[in-house]
């Protein structure tokens, strides 16, 4: 087995930078999902499409659309 290197200050700093980058990435993904599902919800609420038609167009199940709308657009949890 290859021995592990001791943590150097540079390695510790690099790990911290990677952790920060991962947090930024996760926040950006969450924001993108919320924006996307808010747009889907807006189309459904404007009665441009039904939830079923939206699901069919996006190639999701109707249940998946319902769950994602609840997850990403309900403001009670935020």
Helices and strands as residue ranges (DSSP letters): H 9-45, H 51-58, H 62-73
